Amino acid sequence: MEGFSIIGMIEQAGWTARGVLLVLAVMSIWSIGIAIERWMTFNKARKESRTLAPYLAKCLKDGRIKDAIDASMKNKHSHLAKVLVAGLQEFQFQESDQSVDFETQIESAKRALQRATVIGTQEFKRGLNGLATIGSTAPFVGLFGTVFGIISAFQGMAMTGSGGIGAVSAGIAEALITTGFGLFVAIPAVWFFNYYVNKIEVFSAEMDNSSAELLNYFLKKKAAGQAS
């Protein structure tokens, strides 16, 4: 029965099956590395944003735009900071030019916020194409090894002249290891991909909401200035 254990069948596998298993092992390590790196990035962004958001709201309420920009620059991992600092810097730059009217200032700040949102979203998507590729191709890589394994099993049966399922069962069981390992690699990759895509959608919505709130702040600031 030792020969029918997973380790035993891997030891008895041919070079094609071993090569396929090696490729799948590399794909598995790659997907796990991407998943860990993305988790660390997303976790830092979430923690810094939760800490930064109340402070930025207080700075803007008190009219301390420079303090808000400085705080955003220090929290480089925060997705909200990356968006808000772009809008604040652009508005501050346009506001310093007396020849630029308020509508132009708002429009420039809006474009800066949109650019920062797109760039931030793309940064969060980094590496996810690798997860998608591994999740979609790993089963086929495993199937490739299985097909060659089954071919070898039937060739061995033809050479020995023996028939029946018993003659090829060991070879087929050995060949199916690659398919099983391919699924083992693909399933976590798909799970991680879907999880991070959902997280990116949440972060994108938060960046859009923050952008809208910042533009409303500029409008309220203008209205308050006119009223005074």
N, CA, C and O of each residue as an XYZ file, in Angstrom:
912
protein
N       0.816     -1.214      0.000
C       0.000      0.000      0.000
C       0.855      1.272      0.000
O       0.361      2.364     -0.283
N       2.140      1.114      0.321
C       3.009      2.300      0.373
C       3.125      2.950     -0.991
O       3.234      4.171     -1.106
N       3.099      2.082     -2.068
C       3.227      2.630     -3.399
C       2.043      3.472     -3.798
O       2.149      4.294     -4.708
N       0.891      3.282     -3.123
C      -0.296      4.042     -3.457
C      -0.469      5.265     -2.562
O      -1.484      5.955     -2.663
N       0.488      5.550     -1.698
C       0.458      6.796     -0.946
C       0.874      7.930     -1.876
O       1.504      7.704     -2.909
N       0.514      9.148     -1.494
C       0.822     10.295     -2.355
C       2.325     10.446     -2.535
O       2.805     10.651     -3.651
N       3.063     10.347     -1.445
C       4.521     10.484     -1.537
C       5.112      9.357     -2.373
O       6.017      9.572     -3.179
N       4.585      8.149     -2.167
C       5.086      7.017     -2.941
C       4.832      7.179     -4.422
O       5.702      6.875     -5.238
N       3.646      7.657     -4.782
C       3.329      7.833     -6.203
C       4.149      8.954     -6.823
O       4.516      8.884     -7.996
N       4.438      9.986     -6.039
C       5.282     11.066     -6.557
C       6.693     10.555     -6.812
O       7.319     10.908     -7.812
N       7.193      9.710     -5.889
C       8.536      9.145     -6.067
C       8.616      8.237     -7.280
O       9.661      8.148     -7.925
N       7.498      7.550     -7.601
C       7.483      6.644     -8.746
C       7.078      7.338    -10.042
O       7.107      6.725    -11.109
N       6.698      8.622     -9.958
C       6.226      9.329    -11.149
C       7.357      9.518    -12.151
O       8.536      9.551    -11.799
N       6.955      9.640    -13.407
C       7.931      9.871    -14.465
C       8.412     11.306    -14.466
O       7.952     12.141    -13.687
N       9.365     11.576    -15.374
C       9.938     12.909    -15.415
C       8.929     13.966    -15.858
O       8.994     15.110    -15.407
N       8.005     13.597    -16.729
C       6.993     14.565    -17.164
C       6.111     14.984    -15.996
O       5.853     16.171    -15.798
N       5.645     13.992    -15.217
C       4.805     14.303    -14.062
C       5.567     15.118    -13.032
O       5.017     16.051    -12.447
N       6.821     14.775    -12.807
C       7.617     15.533    -11.840
C       7.831     16.976    -12.309
O       7.810     17.915    -11.513
N       8.036     17.126    -13.613
C       8.186     18.478    -14.146
C       6.927     19.299    -13.965
O       6.987     20.479    -13.618
N       5.771     18.663    -14.206
C       4.495     19.356    -14.021
C       4.294     19.723    -12.558
O       3.857     20.832    -12.251
N       4.609     18.806    -11.659
C       4.473     19.081    -10.229
C       5.398     20.215     -9.795
O       5.038     21.014     -8.931
N       6.592     20.288    -10.392
C       7.525     21.364    -10.069
C       6.962     22.711    -10.522
O       7.033     23.701     -9.794
N       6.397     22.734    -11.741
C       5.785     23.970    -12.247
C       4.630     24.407    -11.345
O       4.493     25.588    -11.023
N       3.807     23.443    -10.944
C       2.681     23.763    -10.070
C       3.157     24.249     -8.709
O       2.539     25.131     -8.114
N       4.249     23.681     -8.213
C       4.800     24.137     -6.933
C       5.255     25.589     -7.025
O       5.029     26.378     -6.108
N       5.901     25.937     -8.144
C       6.340     27.325     -8.351
C       5.128     28.255     -8.435
O       5.135     29.341     -7.856
N       4.095     27.829     -9.152
C       2.875     28.636     -9.263
C       2.215     28.828     -7.902
O       1.696     29.903     -7.601
N       2.238     27.773     -7.080
C       1.643     27.866     -5.744
C       2.406     28.860     -4.879
O       1.796     29.688     -4.203
N       3.743     28.786     -4.894
C       4.558     29.715     -4.112
C       4.343     31.144     -4.585
O       4.260     32.072     -3.782
N       4.253     31.307     -5.900
C       4.028     32.642     -6.481
C       2.695     33.215     -6.016
O       2.632     34.373     -5.601
N       1.623     32.414     -6.079
C       0.300     32.902     -5.689
C       0.254     33.222     -4.199
O      -0.363     34.209     -3.799
N       0.898     32.400     -3.376
C       0.918     32.670     -1.943
C       1.694     33.950     -1.648
O       1.300     34.741     -0.791
N       2.807     34.146     -2.370
C       3.579     35.372     -2.195
C       2.772     36.614     -2.550
O       2.806     37.610     -1.827
N       2.048     36.555     -3.664
C       1.201     37.683     -4.064
C       0.125     37.929     -3.017
O      -0.129     39.073     -2.637
N      -0.505     36.860     -2.552
C      -1.590     36.991     -1.574
C      -1.093     37.638     -0.283
O      -1.772     38.500      0.276
N       0.071     37.235      0.189
C       0.619     37.800      1.423
C       0.995     39.271      1.230
O       0.706     40.110      2.083
N       1.645     39.575      0.097
C       2.063     40.954     -0.164
C       0.859     41.882     -0.294
O       0.873     42.998      0.224
N      -0.183     41.420     -0.988
C      -1.408     42.225     -1.136
C      -2.111     42.399      0.206
O      -2.628     43.476      0.505
N      -2.132     41.344      1.012
C      -2.771     41.447      2.321
C      -2.077     42.494      3.175
O      -2.742     43.284      3.845
N      -0.749     42.511      3.161
C      -0.003     43.502      3.933
C      -0.282     44.913      3.425
O      -0.439     45.843      4.216
N      -0.342     45.070      2.100
C      -0.607     46.382      1.512
C      -2.006     46.872      1.869
O      -2.180     48.022      2.273
N      -2.994     46.007      1.723
C      -4.374     46.382      2.011
C      -4.554     46.676      3.501
O      -5.279     47.599      3.871
N      -3.899     45.896      4.346
C      -4.027     46.085      5.790
C      -3.429     47.422      6.225
O      -4.006     48.123      7.055
N      -2.268     47.772      5.661
C      -1.650     49.058      5.980
C      -2.533     50.215      5.505
O      -2.707     51.204      6.217
N      -3.083     50.083      4.305
C      -3.945     51.142      3.776
C      -5.175     51.342      4.656
O      -5.566     52.475      4.938
N      -5.778     50.247      5.085
C      -6.982     50.342      5.912
C      -6.675     50.958      7.271
O      -7.416     51.823      7.737
N      -5.584     50.521      7.918
C      -5.243     51.030      9.243
C      -4.894     52.511      9.205
O      -5.373     53.288     10.030
N      -4.051     52.904      8.238
C      -3.649     54.305      8.159
C      -4.830     55.202      7.814
O      -4.936     56.315      8.330
N      -5.715     54.727      6.947
C      -6.872     55.536      6.553
C      -7.826     55.739      7.721
O      -8.385     56.823      7.887
N      -8.012     54.706      8.526
C      -8.898     54.830      9.689
C      -8.356     55.829     10.700
O      -9.120     56.549     11.343
N      -7.044     55.870     10.837
C      -6.439     56.821     11.763
C      -6.410     58.226     11.186
O      -6.592     59.205     11.910
N      -6.184     58.323      9.891
C      -5.990     59.618      9.253
C      -7.298     60.367      9.013
O      -7.340     61.591      9.133
N      -8.365     59.644      8.674
C      -9.622     60.285      8.273
C     -10.146     61.276      9.316
O     -10.475     62.403      8.948
N     -10.238     60.910     10.597
C     -10.736     61.889     11.577
C      -9.843     63.116     11.705
O     -10.337     64.232     11.870
N      -8.532     62.915     11.630
C      -7.613     64.049     11.750
C      -7.755     64.995     10.557
O      -7.755     66.214     10.729
N      -7.875     64.444      9.360
C      -8.047     65.290      8.179
C      -9.353     66.070      8.251
O      -9.405     67.248      7.897
N     -10.404     65.404      8.712
C     -11.696     66.091      8.843
C     -11.579     67.280      9.798
O     -12.151     68.341      9.546
N     -10.841     67.102     10.888
C     -10.655     68.196     11.856
C      -9.813     69.314     11.254
O     -10.108     70.492     11.451
N      -8.762     68.946     10.519
C      -7.916     69.969      9.883
C      -8.708     70.806      8.892
O      -8.594     72.032      8.877
N      -9.506     70.149      8.067
C     -10.283     70.879      7.083
C     -11.349     71.735      7.746
O     -11.634     72.843      7.290
N     -11.933     71.229      8.811
C     -12.945     72.003      9.531
C     -12.353     73.270     10.112
O     -13.011     74.310     10.153
N     -11.091     73.182     10.568
C     -10.405     74.356     11.130
C      -9.712     75.198     10.070
O      -9.125     76.233     10.385
N      -9.777     74.755      8.793
C      -9.138     75.510      7.724
C      -7.643     75.315      7.630
O      -6.962     76.116      6.988
N      -7.108     74.272      8.252
C      -5.657     74.015      8.261
C      -5.300     73.065      7.105
O      -5.010     71.887      7.311
N      -5.330     73.610      5.906
C      -5.083     72.795      4.719
C      -3.646     72.297      4.675
O      -3.388     71.162      4.275
N      -2.711     73.151      5.090
C      -1.298     72.732      5.074
C      -1.073     71.548      6.018
O      -0.346     70.613      5.681
N      -1.689     71.587      7.184
C      -1.553     70.467      8.117
C      -2.164     69.189      7.535
O      -1.644     68.091      7.732
N      -3.264     69.353      6.824
C      -3.906     68.195      6.194
C      -3.008     67.595      5.118
O      -2.913     66.375      4.988
N      -2.342     68.470      4.341
C      -1.432     67.991      3.300
C      -0.226     67.293      3.927
O       0.189     66.232      3.460
N       0.333     67.880      4.976
C       1.497     67.275      5.644
C       1.154     65.904      6.223
O       1.939     64.963      6.109
N      -0.020     65.797      6.842
C      -0.435     64.509      7.412
C      -0.645     63.470      6.321
O      -0.302     62.301      6.500
N      -1.204     63.887      5.197
C      -1.427     62.955      4.085
C      -0.116     62.487      3.485
O       0.013     61.328      3.091
N       0.864     63.388      3.413
C       2.157     63.020      2.857
C       2.877     61.997      3.744
O       3.612     61.147      3.242
N       2.663     62.082      5.060
C       3.319     61.157      5.979
C       2.703     59.767      5.924
O       3.403     58.774      6.123
N       1.410     59.683      5.658
C       0.709     58.390      5.607
C       0.661     57.898      4.163
O      -0.380     57.959      3.509
N       1.798     57.412      3.678
C       1.927     57.058      2.271
C       1.139     55.816      1.889
O       0.815     55.631      0.716
N       0.823     54.963      2.855
C       0.107     53.727      2.542
C      -1.412     53.926      2.479
O      -2.129     53.073      1.955
N      -1.893     55.036      3.006
C      -3.335     55.281      3.046
C      -3.871     55.620      1.664
O      -3.362     56.519      0.996
N      -4.902     54.895      1.240
C      -5.500     55.190     -0.071
C      -6.247     56.517     -0.039
O      -6.309     57.214     -1.052
N      -6.811     56.875      1.102
C      -7.494     58.163      1.207
C      -6.501     59.313      1.149
O      -6.780     60.350      0.547
N      -5.341     59.131      1.773
C      -4.327     60.184      1.771
C      -3.827     60.456      0.351
O      -3.621     61.610     -0.025
N      -3.633     59.393     -0.438
C      -3.124     59.567     -1.794
C      -4.082     60.394     -2.647
O      -3.655     61.184     -3.489
N      -5.376     60.204     -2.420
C      -6.373     60.938     -3.195
C      -6.513     62.371     -2.692
O      -6.482     63.321     -3.474
N      -6.667     62.515     -1.377
C      -6.928     63.841     -0.814
C      -5.757     64.787     -0.992
O      -5.956     65.975     -1.248
N      -4.524     64.275     -0.859
C      -3.371     65.159     -1.007
C      -3.282     65.681     -2.434
O      -2.857     66.816     -2.650
N      -3.674     64.874     -3.403
C      -3.655     65.339     -4.794
C      -4.646     66.474     -5.000
O      -4.322     67.473     -5.642
N      -5.867     66.326     -4.454
C      -6.871     67.378     -4.587
C      -6.507     68.632     -3.823
O      -6.693     69.741     -4.323
N      -5.988     68.468     -2.609
C      -5.621     69.629     -1.799
C      -4.471     70.414     -2.412
O      -4.505     71.644     -2.452
N      -3.455     69.708     -2.889
C      -2.305     70.384     -3.488
C      -2.707     71.117     -4.760
O      -2.266     72.242     -4.998
N      -3.541     70.484     -5.576
C      -3.963     71.130     -6.820
C      -4.808     72.360     -6.536
O      -4.630     73.399     -7.172
N      -5.732     72.250     -5.579
C      -6.585     73.396     -5.239
C      -5.754     74.525     -4.647
O      -5.969     75.696     -4.960
N      -4.805     74.166     -3.790
C      -3.942     75.182     -3.185
C      -3.101     75.883     -4.236
O      -2.901     77.096     -4.170
N      -2.604     75.117     -5.212
C      -1.809     75.706     -6.293
C      -2.660     76.652     -7.143
O      -2.240     77.763     -7.464
N      -3.869     76.190     -7.504
C      -4.739     77.026     -8.324
C      -5.220     78.250     -7.565
O      -5.396     79.321     -8.145
N      -5.432     78.087     -6.268
C      -5.920     79.201     -5.448
C      -4.880     80.306     -5.328
O      -5.230     81.475     -5.163
N      -3.607     79.943     -5.410
C      -2.541     80.940     -5.310
C      -2.445     81.817     -6.551
O      -1.851     82.894     -6.516
N      -3.036     81.347     -7.651
C      -3.028     82.118     -8.898
C      -4.289     82.982     -8.940
O      -5.392     82.467     -9.119
N      -4.124     84.284     -8.774
C      -5.268     85.188     -8.695
C      -6.043     85.296    -10.011
O      -7.194     85.732    -10.025
N      -5.402     84.894    -11.121
C      -6.065     85.009    -12.419
C      -7.011     83.844    -12.708
O      -7.754     83.883    -13.690
N      -6.994     82.824    -11.879
C      -7.826     81.636    -12.083
C      -9.107     81.790    -11.280
O      -9.061     82.053    -10.078
N     -10.258     81.628    -11.944
C     -11.525     81.756    -11.226
C     -11.820     80.492    -10.426
O     -11.148     79.472    -10.579
N     -12.837     80.579     -9.572
C     -13.139     79.480     -8.647
C     -13.583     78.220     -9.384
O     -13.227     77.112     -8.982
N     -14.359     78.377    -10.464
C     -14.823     77.203    -11.213
C     -13.645     76.421    -11.799
O     -13.648     75.190    -11.808
N     -12.647     77.146    -12.282
C     -11.460     76.488    -12.820
C     -10.685     75.769    -11.717
O     -10.157     74.677    -11.928
N     -10.624     76.389    -10.546
C      -9.951     75.756     -9.410
C     -10.624     74.438     -9.038
O      -9.958     73.428     -8.811
N     -11.951     74.464     -8.978
C     -12.706     73.258     -8.628
C     -12.521     72.177     -9.689
O     -12.338     71.004     -9.362
N     -12.567     72.572    -10.947
C     -12.426     71.602    -12.031
C     -11.019     70.982    -12.027
O     -10.869     69.782    -12.259
N     -10.008     71.789    -11.767
C      -8.644     71.261    -11.698
C      -8.487     70.298    -10.532
O      -7.862     69.246    -10.664
N      -9.063     70.669     -9.383
C      -9.002     69.780     -8.220
C      -9.751     68.477     -8.491
O      -9.310     67.405     -8.076
N     -10.873     68.573     -9.182
C     -11.656     67.378     -9.512
C     -10.875     66.437    -10.411
O     -10.882     65.225    -10.195
N     -10.196     66.985    -11.424
C      -9.382     66.151    -12.308
C      -8.226     65.511    -11.544
O      -7.892     64.351    -11.785
N      -7.619     66.253    -10.630
C      -6.522     65.695     -9.828
C      -7.019     64.547     -8.949
O      -6.332     63.538     -8.793
N      -8.202     64.703     -8.381
C      -8.786     63.641     -7.555
C      -9.086     62.401     -8.383
O      -8.864     61.275     -7.938
N      -9.590     62.619     -9.582
C      -9.898     61.481    -10.467
C      -8.634     60.743    -10.875
O      -8.609     59.513    -10.886
N      -7.582     61.488    -11.211
C      -6.313     60.850    -11.575
C      -5.755     60.045    -10.408
O      -5.305     58.913    -10.585
N      -5.787     60.632     -9.217
C      -5.251     59.937     -8.046
C      -6.052     58.676     -7.734
O      -5.489     57.665     -7.313
N      -7.362     58.740     -7.943
C      -8.210     57.565     -7.699
C      -7.871     56.442     -8.664
O      -7.769     55.281     -8.268
N      -7.696     56.793     -9.934
C      -7.357     55.777    -10.946
C      -5.984     55.164    -10.642
O      -5.814     53.947    -10.707
N      -5.017     56.013    -10.313
C      -3.672     55.512    -10.005
C      -3.699     54.625     -8.764
O      -3.076     53.563     -8.738
N      -4.424     55.064     -7.735
C      -4.519     54.267     -6.518
C      -5.175     52.926     -6.753
O      -4.740     51.914     -6.205
N      -6.227     52.911     -7.569
C      -6.907     51.651     -7.883
C      -5.985     50.706     -8.638
O      -5.965     49.506     -8.365
N      -5.225     51.240     -9.584
C      -4.300     50.405    -10.339
C      -3.192     49.845     -9.450
O      -2.743     48.717     -9.650
N      -2.757     50.627     -8.477
C      -1.735     50.133     -7.550
C      -2.262     48.973     -6.720
O      -1.538     48.014     -6.454
N      -3.520     49.062     -6.313
C      -4.115     47.968     -5.542
C      -4.293     46.712     -6.395
O      -4.294     45.600     -5.866
N      -4.443     46.880     -7.696
C      -4.639     45.728     -8.581
C      -3.336     45.034     -8.949
O      -3.353     43.974     -9.574
N      -2.210     45.623     -8.566
C      -0.918     45.048     -8.919
C      -0.786     43.627     -8.370
O      -1.003     43.387     -7.182
N      -0.430     42.693     -9.247
C      -0.260     41.306     -8.853
C      -1.498     40.452     -8.989
O      -1.401     39.225     -9.008
N      -2.670     41.078     -9.086
C      -3.905     40.294     -9.158
C      -4.036     39.551    -10.485
O      -4.674     38.499    -10.545
N      -3.442     40.087    -11.542
C      -3.451     39.361    -12.812
C      -2.713     38.036    -12.686
O      -3.081     37.043    -13.314
N      -1.659     38.033    -11.859
C      -0.943     36.782    -11.615
C      -1.822     35.758    -10.918
O      -1.799     34.579    -11.269
N      -2.601     36.199     -9.928
C      -3.517     35.287     -9.245
C      -4.570     34.745    -10.206
O      -4.901     33.559    -10.181
N      -5.094     35.638    -11.060
C      -6.104     35.204    -12.024
C      -5.524     34.195    -13.005
O      -6.176     33.209    -13.349
N      -4.292     34.443    -13.456
C      -3.648     33.527    -14.399
C      -3.403     32.166    -13.766
O      -3.653     31.132    -14.386
N      -2.915     32.167    -12.534
C      -2.664     30.899    -11.844
C      -3.966     30.150    -11.604
O      -4.038     28.937    -11.802
N      -4.996     30.877    -11.176
C      -6.278     30.230    -10.912
C      -6.912     29.613    -12.141
O      -7.611     28.604    -12.043
N      -6.674     30.212    -13.302
C      -7.303     29.705    -14.523
C      -6.462     28.656    -15.256
O      -7.006     27.826    -15.984
N      -5.142     28.690    -15.067
C      -4.273     27.788    -15.834
C      -3.760     26.585    -15.045
O      -3.404     25.568    -15.640
N      -3.716     26.685    -13.713
C      -3.176     25.584    -12.912
C      -3.902     24.254    -13.158
O      -3.234     23.226    -13.264
N      -5.253     24.226    -13.253
C      -5.912     22.944    -13.539
C      -5.496     22.345    -14.879
O      -5.395     21.125    -15.013
N      -5.255     23.205    -15.875
C      -4.859     22.700    -17.192
C      -3.419     22.200    -17.189
O      -3.081     21.247    -17.892
N      -2.567     22.857    -16.383
C      -1.200     22.353    -16.244
C      -1.224     20.974    -15.613
O      -0.510     20.071    -16.050
N      -2.059     20.808    -14.569
C      -2.201     19.495    -13.951
C      -2.793     18.466    -14.908
O      -2.379     17.307    -14.918
N      -3.761     18.896    -15.711
C      -4.364     17.981    -16.680
C      -3.355     17.552    -17.737
O      -3.395     16.420    -18.220
N      -2.457     18.455    -18.093
C      -1.393     18.120    -19.039
C      -0.578     16.938    -18.512
O      -0.301     15.994    -19.251
N      -0.195     16.991    -17.231
C       0.552     15.883    -16.643
C      -0.264     14.607    -16.570
O       0.266     13.510    -16.747
N      -1.562     14.755    -16.307
C      -2.424     13.571    -16.232
C      -2.537     12.873    -17.576
O      -2.481     11.646    -17.651
N      -2.697     13.651    -18.635
C      -2.823     13.063    -19.973
C      -1.577     12.252    -20.317
O      -1.680     11.123    -20.796
N      -0.411     12.825    -20.074
C       0.824     12.090    -20.363
C       0.963     10.876    -19.457
O       1.481      9.845    -19.886
N       0.517     10.979    -18.228
C       0.582      9.842    -17.323
C      -0.302      8.690    -17.783
O       0.095      7.526    -17.721
N      -1.498      9.025    -18.241
C      -2.404      7.986    -18.728
C      -1.849      7.344    -20.000
O      -1.943      6.131    -20.189
N      -1.264      8.182    -20.875
C      -0.649      7.636    -22.088
C       0.460      6.653    -21.725
O       0.571      5.580    -22.319
N       1.281      7.032    -20.741
C       2.365      6.136    -20.311
C       1.811      4.846    -19.716
O       2.375      3.771    -19.924
N       0.697      4.952    -18.969
C       0.097      3.761    -18.358
C      -0.387      2.791    -19.430
O      -0.170      1.585    -19.317
N      -1.036      3.303    -20.460
C      -1.529      2.430    -21.526
C      -0.389      1.884    -22.378
O      -0.467      0.762    -22.880
N       0.671      2.677    -22.542
C       1.830      2.167    -23.256
C       2.469      1.008    -22.496
O       2.885      0.011    -23.087
N       2.540      1.164    -21.154
C       3.073      0.077    -20.350
C       2.219     -1.165    -20.437
O       2.757     -2.272    -20.460
N       0.900     -1.021    -20.485
C       0.003     -2.154    -20.614
C       0.193     -2.840    -21.964
O       0.155     -4.066    -22.068
N       0.401     -2.014    -23.000
C       0.593     -2.589    -24.333
C       1.913     -3.357    -24.409
O       1.979     -4.401    -25.059
N       2.955     -2.860    -23.760
C       4.253     -3.517    -23.808
C       4.253     -4.834    -23.033
O       4.882     -5.809    -23.446
N       3.536     -4.851    -21.898
C       3.510     -6.077    -21.089
C       2.486     -7.079    -21.601
O       2.559     -8.269    -21.294
N       1.533     -6.588    -22.382
C       0.510     -7.468    -22.919
C      -0.578     -7.828    -21.934
O      -1.435     -8.655    -22.245
N      -0.569     -7.227    -20.744
C      -1.602     -7.501    -19.747
C      -2.777     -6.569    -19.960
O      -2.603     -5.462    -20.470
N      -3.951     -6.991    -19.585
C      -5.143     -6.174    -19.758
C      -5.894     -6.030    -18.459
O      -5.475     -6.552    -17.426
N      -7.011     -5.315    -18.511
C      -7.823     -5.127    -17.324
C      -7.453     -3.868    -16.574
O      -6.361     -3.319    -16.727
N      -8.395     -3.425    -15.757
C      -8.188     -2.175    -15.028
C      -7.065     -2.297    -14.016
O      -6.389     -1.313    -13.714
N      -6.862     -3.495    -13.492
C      -5.801     -3.681    -12.503
C      -4.432     -3.393    -13.059
O      -3.536     -2.980    -12.323
N      -4.255     -3.605    -14.347
C      -2.944     -3.399    -14.958
C      -2.593     -1.928    -15.099
O      -1.417     -1.568    -15.136
N      -3.609     -1.079    -15.179
C      -3.351      0.351    -15.398
C      -3.787      1.214    -14.224
O      -3.576      2.427    -14.251
N      -4.383      0.634    -13.208
C      -4.908      1.438    -12.095
C      -3.804      2.222    -11.387
O      -3.987      3.390    -11.046
N      -2.668      1.580    -11.169
C      -1.571      2.283    -10.495
C      -1.076      3.457    -11.331
O      -0.819      4.535    -10.796
N      -0.943      3.256    -12.628
C      -0.474      4.329    -13.504
C      -1.465      5.473    -13.585
O      -1.068      6.639    -13.596
N      -2.762      5.151    -13.642
C      -3.776      6.205    -13.702
C      -3.820      6.975    -12.389
O      -3.924      8.201    -12.382
N      -3.740      6.240    -11.265
C      -3.725      6.923     -9.968
C      -2.530      7.865     -9.864
O      -2.649      8.974     -9.343
N      -1.401      7.425    -10.353
C      -0.203      8.257    -10.348
C      -0.395      9.484    -11.222
O       0.016     10.587    -10.863
N      -1.028      9.279    -12.383
C      -1.226     10.386    -13.317
C      -2.191     11.426    -12.767
O      -2.011     12.619    -13.013
N      -3.212     11.000    -12.028
C      -4.220     11.927    -11.515
C      -3.694     12.831    -10.415
O      -4.345     13.810    -10.052
N      -2.520     12.513     -9.879
C      -1.935     13.377     -8.853
C      -1.741     14.793     -9.388
O      -2.007     15.764     -8.680
N      -1.286     14.916    -10.616
C      -1.020     16.244    -11.172
C      -2.303     17.058    -11.300
O      -2.297     18.264    -11.051
N      -3.402     16.413    -11.685
C      -4.675     17.135    -11.767
C      -5.123     17.588    -10.382
O      -5.558     18.725    -10.197
N      -5.011     16.673     -9.401
C      -5.378     17.038     -8.036
C      -4.540     18.184     -7.506
O      -5.058     19.089     -6.852
N      -3.238     18.146     -7.789
C      -2.367     19.219     -7.313
C      -2.659     20.519     -8.048
O      -2.547     21.601     -7.473
N      -3.036     20.411     -9.333
C      -3.407     21.609    -10.081
C      -4.632     22.287     -9.484
O      -4.675     23.514     -9.393
N      -5.621     21.511     -9.079
C      -6.796     22.076     -8.417
C      -6.428     22.659     -7.053
O      -6.947     23.700     -6.653
N      -5.536     21.983     -6.354
C      -5.081     22.456     -5.050
C      -4.410     23.822     -5.159
O      -4.530     24.650     -4.256
N      -3.711     24.055     -6.257
C      -3.049     25.346     -6.480
C      -4.049     26.402     -6.943
O      -3.972     27.561     -6.536
N      -4.993     25.991     -7.800
C      -5.906     26.950     -8.433
C      -6.959     27.496     -7.471
O      -7.267     28.688     -7.501
N      -7.506     26.640     -6.629
C      -8.635     27.058     -5.788
C      -8.262     28.207     -4.849
O      -8.991     29.198     -4.817
N      -7.165     28.131     -4.081
C      -6.808     29.289     -3.242
C      -6.530     30.547     -4.043
O      -6.857     31.649     -3.605
N      -5.925     30.389     -5.223
C      -5.625     31.560     -6.057
C      -6.912     32.274     -6.464
O      -6.976     33.503     -6.445
N      -7.935     31.504     -6.830
C      -9.225     32.098     -7.200
C      -9.877     32.755     -5.995
O     -10.438     33.845     -6.108
N      -9.808     32.104     -4.849
C     -10.364     32.698     -3.626
C      -9.701     34.025     -3.304
O     -10.383     35.015     -3.039
N      -8.370     34.052     -3.326
C      -7.647     35.282     -3.028
C      -7.983     36.369     -4.050
O      -8.177     37.527     -3.681
N      -8.053     36.004     -5.328
C      -8.358     36.976     -6.368
C      -9.717     37.625     -6.126
O      -9.829     38.850     -6.154
N     -10.735     36.828     -5.893
C     -12.075     37.364     -5.660
C     -12.127     38.227     -4.400
O     -12.797     39.259     -4.369
N     -11.417     37.796     -3.374
C     -11.402     38.560     -2.122
C     -10.793     39.941     -2.336
O     -11.338     40.944     -1.878
N      -9.665     39.986     -3.029
C      -8.989     41.265     -3.218
C      -9.728     42.166     -4.209
O      -9.691     43.389     -4.079
N     -10.386     41.579     -5.179
C     -11.198     42.395     -6.089
C     -12.315     43.085     -5.312
O     -12.599     44.259     -5.551
N     -12.943     42.375     -4.393
C     -13.990     42.981     -3.560
C     -13.417     44.084     -2.672
O     -14.048     45.125     -2.486
N     -12.212     43.856     -2.120
C     -11.580     44.881     -1.295
C     -11.261     46.130     -2.112
O     -11.411     47.250     -1.622
N     -10.825     45.941     -3.347
C     -10.512     47.085     -4.212
C     -11.770     47.886     -4.504
O     -11.724     49.116     -4.543
N     -12.885     47.211     -4.709
C     -14.144     47.915     -4.941
C     -14.530     48.760     -3.733
O     -15.031     49.875     -3.879
N     -14.294     48.222     -2.540
C     -14.583     48.982     -1.319
C     -13.672     50.197     -1.218
O     -14.133     51.300     -0.922
N     -12.380     50.000     -1.461
C     -11.426     51.108     -1.389
C     -11.730     52.166     -2.449
O     -11.606     53.362     -2.185
N     -12.125     51.732     -3.643
C     -12.465     52.677     -4.706
C     -13.665     53.521     -4.317
O     -13.696     54.727     -4.560
N     -14.656     52.876     -3.709
C     -15.833     53.613     -3.250
C     -15.458     54.619     -2.168
O     -15.975     55.736     -2.152
N     -14.562     54.229     -1.265
C     -14.115     55.142     -0.209
C     -13.359     56.328     -0.805
O     -13.522     57.459     -0.347
N     -12.532     56.077     -1.826
C     -11.802     57.175     -2.467
C     -12.751     58.113     -3.197
O     -12.568     59.330     -3.163
N     -13.762     57.558     -3.858
C     -14.752     58.399     -4.543
C     -15.538     59.248     -3.550
O     -15.781     60.429     -3.796
N     -15.935     58.649     -2.429
C     -16.676     59.400     -1.407
C     -15.827     60.514     -0.808
O     -16.315     61.621     -0.582
N     -14.547     60.215     -0.551
C     -13.654     61.233     -0.002
C     -13.444     62.371     -0.994
O     -13.367     63.537     -0.605
N     -13.354     62.031     -2.266
C     -13.200     63.059     -3.296
C     -14.417     63.972     -3.342
O     -14.285     65.193     -3.426
N     -15.600     63.374     -3.285
C     -16.835     64.158     -3.314
C     -16.939     65.063     -2.078
O     -17.367     66.213     -2.176
N     -16.541     64.528     -0.917
C     -16.586     65.328      0.311
C     -15.597     66.488      0.255
O     -15.889     67.577      0.748
N     -14.433     66.258     -0.343
C     -13.451     67.331     -0.452
C     -13.942     68.428     -1.381
O     -13.759     69.610     -1.091
N     -14.557     68.057     -2.484
C     -15.106     69.058     -3.394
C     -16.217     69.852     -2.718
O     -16.328     71.063     -2.910
N     -17.037     69.165     -1.928
C     -18.081     69.872     -1.170
C     -17.462     70.841     -0.164
O     -17.999     71.922      0.079
N     -16.342     70.448      0.412
C     -15.646     71.341      1.346
C     -15.185     72.605      0.634
O     -15.333     73.703      1.171
N     -14.628     72.467     -0.565
C     -14.187     73.634     -1.326
C     -15.369     74.549     -1.648
O     -15.254     75.772     -1.567
N     -16.497     73.956     -2.009
C     -17.687     74.751     -2.340
C     -18.202     75.494     -1.109
O     -18.570     76.666     -1.192
N     -18.225     74.804      0.039
C     -18.680     75.432      1.265
C     -17.729     76.560      1.684
O     -18.149     77.601      2.187
N     -16.444     76.316      1.461
C     -15.440     77.331      1.802
C     -15.651     78.576      0.948
O     -15.556     79.695      1.452
N     -15.932     78.396     -0.312
C     -16.190     79.528     -1.207
C     -17.462     80.269     -0.797
O     -17.498     81.499     -0.765
N     -18.511     79.492     -0.482
C     -19.769     80.088     -0.087
C     -19.599     80.888      1.213
O     -20.164     81.973      1.353
N     -18.824     80.353      2.158
C     -18.597     81.045      3.413
C     -17.806     82.334      3.187
O     -18.042     83.339      3.858
N     -16.867     82.300      2.238
C     -16.072     83.480      1.926
C     -16.917     84.574      1.297
O     -16.733     85.756      1.586
N     -17.850     84.174      0.433
C     -18.734     85.154     -0.200
C     -19.705     85.760      0.802
O     -20.029     86.945      0.725
N     -20.175     84.928      1.756
C     -21.127     85.391      2.739
C     -20.506     86.420      3.695
O     -21.160     87.355      4.158
N     -19.201     86.198      3.969
C     -18.531     87.133      4.866
C     -18.136     88.429      4.148
O     -17.560     89.325      4.764
